Amino acid sequence: MQPERGDVVRSSDPFKLGTDRQRPWLIVNNETHPFDGEQYISVAISTKAYDDSLALSDDVWEIGGVPRASYVAPWAVHSPRSEDFVAWQGRVTDAFVEQVVTKLETYLR
């Protein structure tokens, strides 16, 4: 699987313990990533809402979706490799990805 910016994919979660260690991730890097196609920059998707979470409402999905109300956690960054992906879940709009990246940048500046 070779996801692109805006794709939501399932992969292992380095932040979880136990046997259920998967979660959906939103791919946020673009093609300028030095290992594009092999390694990605992604942010966690959770069913828990926090103050800085961004809701994955129905209107941000171009295709696919999640089975429960979910939120992007732009501070929870992961860099999975292509072989870590288990499934593709859908794609969100470019405008939503831009919101996520803008929020992520606030933690880095």
Beta strands, then each sheet from edge to edge (+ up, - down):
strand 1: 7-12
strand 2: 22-27
strand 3: 42-46
strand 4: 54-55
strand 5: 61-64
strand 6: 71-78
strand 7: 85-92
sheet 1: 4+ 6- 3+ 2- 1+ 7- 5+
end
